[in-house]
Amino acid sequence: MFLALSLLKDYNTPLAIQLLEKDKDKVLQAFRKDLADLFKAAECRNRKAKLHHIGLIRRAFMIAGGPVDVYQLKFDQEHTAIDNLNLLGSLVDVTGSDGFTNSDLQAILSALSRSKAITNEYIDTLDIAKLISQLMTLLPIGFQSNLV
């Protein structure tokens, strides 16, 4: 959700509200899909793009505490940071053009506090600097170092 919200400029738009109204099961549903269905939805055109998409999803899954699979961590350097962020955002039906370069982290955290999928206890204990550090290290999504 954090990644998807970063694509939006306004967290009160219908798209943001629709995302925030999803419960945990609806958000995780995208990760539970069969890989074939996942790639149909992503409209990947070739093997290189599919491997890139798998790598992004696997890294996001690892950040969330999932197991590591080094064979699924290949990235295609032809994709831009915003392309990568949109691929991840599309898992929860969010795409946009903002990205982390203009993100107001406090506004994102405030929006997350309205989410049905995330408890306020989690938000209260969320170490945003640590999360950003993990995202910067593991995902090619265009964080700027001055956001921490």
N, C-alpha and C positions, 0 to 999 in steps of 0.2 A: 504494500500500500504506500509506503514511504516513497518508493521509486516512482510509482504511478502518479502520486500527487505532485511530485517535482516537475512533471510535464505540464502542469496547469498553472496559470497565472492567478486564477480566482477559484477559491475553494467553496464558493457558494453557487457555482454554476450547476445546471442539471447533471452534467457528467460527473462532477465531483460528488454531488449529493448522492447520485446513484451508486457510486463506488463506496462511499461511507456507509450506505444503508445495507451493504452486503454483510452477511454474518460470516463467521470464520469458515464454515463449510463451503459457502459460495466462493470465497476468495481462494481457498485451497483446491477447489474443484478443477481448476485449470492444471494443477500439478498432478492430479489423479488421472487425467486422461491418458488413454493409450497413446503412445508416441506417434502412431500413424495419424490419429485424429488431431494431435497437437500440431503436426506439420501441415495437415490440410488447412487448418485454421490460420496458420501463419503464412500460407501461400508461398512456401519456399520453392524456388524454381530449380535449384540444382543441389547436388551433394555437398558442395562446399558451403552453401548457405545453410543447409540442414545441420551440418556439423557445427557451424558457428552458433546457430540457434540452440542446439543441444548444450554447447559450452556455456552460453549465457544462463540457461535455465539451471544447469548443474551447479554453476558457481553461486547463483542465487539460493539454491537449495542448500548448498554447503554453508553459506552464511547463516541460514536459518537453523543450522545444526544437523543437517543431513550428512550421510556418509560421503566420503571423498571417492571419486572415480577418476583417476588421472587420464584415462583413455577418452574421457568425454570433456576435455578442457581445451579444445582447439578454437582459436578465434581467427576470423578472416579480417585482416587489417584494412580491407577496403571499406568496411562499415565505419561510419562516423559515430561519435559518442551519442549523438541524438538518435541515430538509427538504432543503436544498441538499446538505449533507454526505451525507445518506442516498442521494440520487440518484446522487452520485458513488460512494459505497460499494457501491451495488447493482450497479455494473459488474463488481465482483469478488465478488458474492454476499454482501456484508456490509452489514447495517443494524444500527442501535443507537440508543441515546438519550444517550450520554455526550457526545460532541462535545469540542471543544477546551477548554471551560471548566474541565474537571476533569482534563485530560490530564497525565500524568507523562511528560515528553519523554524522560527517560533510560530509562524503562521501555519506551517505544515504540522507541527506538533499540536497546535490548537485544533486544527481540522481532524487530526487523528484521535483527539479526545472525544470527538463526536461519532467515531466509528463504532459500528456494532460488532466488528470483528476483533477489535483490540480493547482490552480492559484498561481502565484508568490506572490500575495498579501497575500494569506493564509500562504505560507511558510515564508514570511517576518515577520508575526505576530505570528508564531507558537512558543509556549513556550515549547520547547523540554523537559525541566526539569519537567514541569507540566504533559505533556503527559506521560513521562516515569513513573512518580509517580502514575498516574492513572492506567497505565498498570500493574505496579508492585503490586498495591493494588487489582486489580480486576481480573487479569488473571494469571493462573499458567503457565507462559511461560519462566521462568528462567532468569530474569534480574539479573545482579549483581549490588550491591549497588554502586560500584565505577564508574558506567557509568554516573551518574548525575553530 
